[in-house]
Amino acid sequence: MRRIALAASFGFALMASSALAGDWVGFRGLSAGGASNDKGLPTKWSATENVVWKTELPGPGASSPVVTGDKVLVTCYRVNSDKVERILVCADRASGKILWSKSVPGARNEDPARGQLMSHGFASSTPVTDGEYVYVLFGKAGVVAFDLKGNELWKKSVGSGSAQMGWGSAASPVLYKNLVIVNAGAEAEAIIALNRSTGDEVWKAPADGLNGCWATPILVDIGDGKQDLVLNAPYEIWGLNPDTGKVRWYCDGIQGGTVCPTVVTKDGIVYAIGGGGGGTQGAAVAVKAGGKGDVNKTHVVWRNERVGSYVTSPVIVGDHLYWINNQNVAICLKLADGEVVYQERLAGGGGGGGSARPQPGGRPQPGGRPDGGFGGGFGGGRGGGGFGSQPYASVVAADGKIFAFMRQSEAVVLAAEPKFEILAKNKLDDDAGIFNATPAIHNGQLLVRSDKYLYCLGTK
């Protein structure tokens, strides 16, 4: 057994959300699934075609935009004389005009602005909103709550630690009842729940080795009005009680010390992918939520150790699971049994680089918790080279299409069918910048950000 030990206290209060139906309120949408029922999304775009608006941002970032009502929210950062400043930007949904921006100074011990950290920077966590307030994880600067007029309501530190290799923070917060729950693996090697109204800590679930996890947890319905908080963690998949932070169930997951992809779910089944660093295949796992204790023999539906993804998360369309891995291979699996329907390389090579293999002393000890460091590195380097570079953005799906953005503004649109078909390859202007963020889908349009601009793509 390789379970990472967890412990927590608890408490909560109920708070209703006023986010509008159809809004894209957090990382990869309402349930982090990356799929939308919207119609009329564009298949083709360019610097001069199907660009509704383009807004220059006050700094780079890898966080995704979120939408609530008539507002788009996204985070950025600046580094001046080694001092980090993070910024929450609010733009008008119709025009892209920046309505307000609020700055939050970095912590005293921010990681140095160099090396692999600068492949994505200091603003990689996507905000989450309930339609009245917006909550952001700003790494060592803490979790910050704002109202939609830009007034800061509270700020709470969730730790001052550093992630493995100095790669920084990236997991995004989620909302549950009156809680803001964050995977503060980089900052505190813990999952932490804060009171949405006050920022007070409600529970904390520490786990040694969680500083190798950048996945965002999701909520999964398990019947009787209950939900599991499910996280794709190093070596295992966890189902936690979101009211207390205590482990309900666990099973073997991705066998490596670094995990980035967020799980997706359908009909109570959780699908996790990961691994794939240094040109390795990685793995995919399906497990039924709602179990108790070690569920390897009772709830694991299937495992496929021939496919995976180092950074990007998958999307479910119909009865199939789709993603593009760090080798720029488009993959489709059957949800029922994990059978590969297709694996097709996009034009150009794959961005390997680094190794996901843990170093000696890095694997979890039997019945205990993982200690020590892990090897690995993101492939593709800074910027990369179009389809030859490793994608950081995860795929999203709507209108019978799957949208995948590469780092150099190229994007591929695939048919959301269990048959490989490229519908279009698109590229924005040459000065568009680097695209690390997953797009948002809203009202038949795509909202996508680079390290320079925020774009609205679609029909005006």
Long-range contacts (C-beta under 8 A, 24 or more apart in sequence): 1-294, 1-366, 1-367, 2-235, 2-236, 2-252, 2-363, 2-364, 2-366, 2-370, 3-236, 3-247, 3-250, 3-294, 3-364, 3-367, 4-207, 4-208, 4-209, 4-210, 4-233, 4-234, 4-235, 4-236, 4-238, 4-364, 4-369, 4-370, 5-207, 5-208, 5-368, 5-369, 6-191, 6-205, 6-206, 6-207, 6-238, 6-240, 6-245, 6-246, 6-247, 7-205, 7-206, 7-246, 8-203, 8-204, 8-205, 8-244, 8-245, 8-246, 9-202, 9-203, 9-204, 9-244, 9-245, 10-202, 10-203, 10-241, 10-243, 10-244, 10-245, 10-246, 11-202, 11-203, 12-176, 12-177, 12-178, 12-179, 12-193, 12-202, 12-243, 13-177, 13-178, 13-195, 13-197, 14-177, 14-178, 15-130, 15-177, 15-178, 15-196, 15-197, 17-130, 17-131, 17-175, 18-130, 18-131, 18-132, 19-68, 19-129, 19-130, 19-131, 20-68, 20-69, 20-131, 22-442, 22-443, 23-66, 23-67, 23-68, 23-69, 23-129, 23-131, 23-442, 24-65, 24-66, 24-67, 24-440, 24-441, 24-442, 24-447, 25-66, 25-67, 25-68, 25-128, 25-129, 25-130, 25-131, 26-66, 26-126, 26-127, 26-128, 26-129, 26-172, 26-173, 26-174, 26-175, 27-64, 27-126, 27-128, 27-172, 27-216, 27-262, 27-438, 28-64, 28-262, 28-313, 28-394, 28-396, 28-438, 29-396, 29-440, 29-441, 31-218, 31-219, 31-265, 32-174, 32-216, 32-218, 32-262, 32-264, 32-313, 33-264, 33-265, 33-315, 33-316, 34-264, 34-313, 34-314, 34-315, 34-394, 34-395, 34-396, 34-397, 34-438, 35-315, 35-316, 35-317, 35-396, 35-397, 35-398, 36-396, 36-397, 36-398, 36-441, 37-398, 38-398, 38-399, 38-441, 38-442, 38-443, 38-444, 39-398, 39-399, 39-444, 40-399, 40-444, 40-458, 40-459, 41-398, 41-399, 41-401, 41-403, 41-441, 41-444, 41-445, 41-446, 41-458, 42-445, 42-446, 42-457, 42-458, 42-459, 43-401, 43-413, 43-423, 43-424, 44-413, 44-424, 44-426, 45-411, 45-426, 45-428, 45-457, 46-426, 46-427, 46-428, 47-427, 47-428, 47-429, 47-430, 47-432, 50-457, 50-458, 50-459, 51-428, 51-455, 51-456, 51-457, 52-96, 52-445, 52-456, 52-457, 52-458, 52-459, 52-460, 53-95, 53-96, 53-455, 53-456, 54-96, 54-453, 54-454, 54-455, 54-456, 55-91, 55-96, 55-97, 55-98, 55-453, 55-454, 55-455, 56-452, 56-453, 57-89, 57-449, 57-451, 57-452, 57-453, 57-454, 58-87, 58-89, 58-98, 58-101, 59-85, 59-87, 59-123, 60-121, 60-123, 60-433, 60-434, 60-451, 60-452, 61-121, 61-122, 61-123, 61-124, 61-437, 61-449, 61-451, 62-120, 62-121, 62-123, 62-124, 62-170, 62-392, 62-436, 62-437, 62-451, 63-123, 63-124, 63-125, 63-126, 63-127, 63-172, 63-437, 63-449, 64-126, 64-437, 64-438, 64-439, 64-440, 64-449, 65-437, 65-439, 65-440, 65-447, 65-448, 65-449, 65-454, 66-126, 66-127, 66-128, 66-129, 66-134, 66-440, 67-93, 67-440, 67-442, 67-447, 68-129, 68-131, 68-134, 68-148, 69-93, 69-131, 70-94, 71-99, 71-148, 72-96, 72-440, 72-447, 72-454, 73-127, 73-129, 73-134, 74-127, 74-449, 74-454, 75-123, 75-125, 75-126, 75-127, 75-136, 75-138, 76-123, 77-121, 77-122, 77-123, 79-113, 79-122, 82-112, 82-113, 84-110, 84-113, 84-122, 84-141, 86-122, 86-123, 86-136, 86-138, 86-139, 86-141, 87-123, 88-127, 88-134, 88-136, 88-144, 88-146, 88-150, 89-454, 90-148, 90-150, 91-454, 93-442, 96-454, 96-456, 99-150, 100-149, 100-150, 101-150, 102-146, 102-150, 102-152, 104-138, 104-141, 104-144, 104-152, 104-155, 105-141, 106-138, 106-139, 106-140, 106-141, 107-139, 107-140, 107-141, 107-142, 107-157, 107-160, 109-140, 109-160, 110-139, 110-140, 110-141, 111-140, 111-162, 111-166, 111-168, 112-166, 115-166, 116-165, 116-166, 116-167, 116-377, 116-378, 117-166, 117-167, 117-168, 118-382, 119-378, 119-381, 119-382, 119-392, 119-436, 120-168, 120-170, 120-392, 120-436, 121-168, 121-451, 122-168, 122-169, 124-168, 124-169, 124-170, 124-436, 125-169, 125-170, 125-171, 125-172, 125-173, 126-172, 126-216, 126-437, 126-438, 127-172, 127-173, 128-172, 128-173, 128-174, 128-175, 128-180, 130-175, 130-196, 133-196, 135-173, 135-175, 135-180, 135-196, 136-173, 137-169, 137-171, 137-172, 137-173, 137-182, 137-184, 138-169, 139-168, 139-169, 139-186, 139-187, 140-169, 140-187, 143-173, 143-180, 143-182, 143-194, 143-199, 145-180, 145-196, 145-199, 153-199, 154-198, 154-199, 155-199, 156-194, 156-199, 156-200, 156-201, 158-182, 158-184, 158-187, 158-188, 158-190, 158-192, 158-194, 159-184, 159-186, 159-187, 159-188, 159-189, 159-190, 159-192, 160-187, 161-186, 161-187, 161-188, 161-189, 161-211, 162-186, 162-211, 163-211, 163-212, 163-214, 164-211, 164-212, 164-257, 164-258, 164-373, 164-374, 164-376, 165-376, 165-377, 167-214, 167-378, 169-214, 170-214, 170-260, 171-213, 171-214, 171-215, 171-216, 171-217, 172-216, 174-216, 174-217, 174-218, 174-219, 174-229, 176-219, 176-227, 176-229, 176-242, 177-242, 177-243, 179-242, 181-217, 181-229, 181-242, 183-210, 183-213, 183-214, 183-215, 183-216, 183-217, 183-231, 185-210, 185-211, 185-212, 185-213, 185-214, 186-211, 186-214, 191-217, 191-229, 191-231, 191-240, 191-245, 193-242, 193-245, 203-244, 203-245, 204-245, 205-240, 205-245, 205-246, 205-247, 207-233, 207-369, 208-369, 208-370, 208-371, 209-234, 209-257, 209-364, 209-369, 209-370, 209-371, 210-234, 212-257, 212-258, 212-259, 212-374, 212-376, 213-258, 213-259, 214-258, 214-259, 214-260, 215-259, 215-260, 215-261, 215-262, 215-263, 216-262, 217-262, 218-262, 218-263, 218-264, 218-265, 220-265, 220-268, 220-270, 220-289, 221-268, 222-268, 222-289, 222-290, 223-268, 223-290, 228-289, 228-290, 230-263, 230-265, 230-270, 230-289, 231-263, 232-259, 232-261, 232-262, 232-263, 232-272, 232-274, 233-259, 234-258, 234-259, 234-364, 234-370, 234-374, 235-363, 235-364, 235-370, 237-263, 237-270, 237-272, 237-285, 237-287, 239-270, 239-289, 239-290, 239-291, 248-291, 248-292, 249-289, 249-290, 249-291, 249-292, 249-293, 249-294, 249-295, 249-299, 250-293, 250-294, 250-295, 251-285, 251-287, 251-294, 251-295, 251-296, 251-299, 251-300, 252-285, 252-296, 252-300, 252-303, 253-285, 254-282, 254-283, 254-285, 254-308, 255-283, 256-356, 256-357, 256-358, 256-374, 256-376, 257-356, 257-358, 257-362, 257-363, 257-370, 257-374, 257-375, 257-376, 258-356, 258-374, 258-376, 260-309, 260-310, 260-311, 260-312, 260-313, 261-309, 261-311, 261-312, 261-313, 261-314, 261-394, 262-313, 262-394, 263-313, 264-313, 264-314, 264-315, 264-316, 264-321, 265-289, 265-316, 266-316, 266-335, 269-301, 269-335, 271-314, 271-316, 271-321, 271-335, 273-307, 273-308, 273-309, 273-313, 273-314, 273-323, 274-308, 274-309, 274-310, 275-308, 275-309, 275-310, 275-356, 276-308, 276-309, 276-310, 276-325, 276-326, 276-327, 276-356, 277-310, 277-326, 277-354, 277-355, 277-356, 277-357, 277-376, 277-377, 277-379, 278-352, 278-353, 278-354, 278-355, 278-356, 278-357, 278-376, 278-379, 279-327, 279-350, 279-352, 280-308, 280-355, 280-356, 280-357, 281-305, 281-306, 281-307, 281-308, 282-307, 282-308, 282-309, 282-310, 282-325, 282-356, 283-307, 283-308, 284-308, 284-321, 284-333, 284-338, 286-335, 286-338, 301-338, 302-337, 302-338, 303-338, 304-333, 304-338, 304-339, 304-340, 306-340, 307-331, 307-333, 307-340, 307-343, 310-356, 310-378, 310-379, 310-390, 311-378, 311-390, 311-391, 311-392, 312-391, 312-392, 312-393, 312-394, 312-395, 313-394, 313-395, 313-438, 314-394, 314-395, 315-394, 315-395, 315-396, 315-397, 315-402, 317-397, 317-402, 317-416, 318-416, 319-418, 320-418, 322-395, 322-397, 322-402, 322-414, 322-416, 323-394, 323-395, 324-391, 324-395, 324-404, 324-412, 325-350, 326-350, 326-351, 326-352, 326-379, 326-380, 326-390, 326-391, 327-351, 327-352, 327-390, 328-387, 328-388, 328-389, 328-390, 328-391, 328-406, 330-404, 330-412, 330-414, 330-420, 332-418, 332-420, 334-418, 341-418, 341-419, 342-418, 342-419, 342-420, 344-420, 346-387, 346-412, 346-422, 347-387, 347-425, 348-385, 348-386, 348-387, 348-388, 348-389, 349-388, 350-379, 350-388, 350-390, 351-379, 351-380, 351-381, 351-384, 351-388, 351-389, 351-390, 352-379, 352-390, 353-377, 353-378, 353-379, 353-380, 353-381, 353-390, 354-378, 354-379, 380-407, 382-434, 383-407, 383-408, 383-434, 384-408, 386-410, 387-412, 392-435, 392-436, 392-437, 393-435, 393-436, 393-437, 393-438, 393-439, 394-438, 396-438, 396-439, 396-440, 396-441, 398-441, 399-444, 403-439, 403-446, 405-435, 405-437, 405-438, 405-439, 405-448, 406-435, 407-434, 407-435, 407-436, 408-434, 408-435, 409-433, 409-435, 409-450, 411-435, 428-455
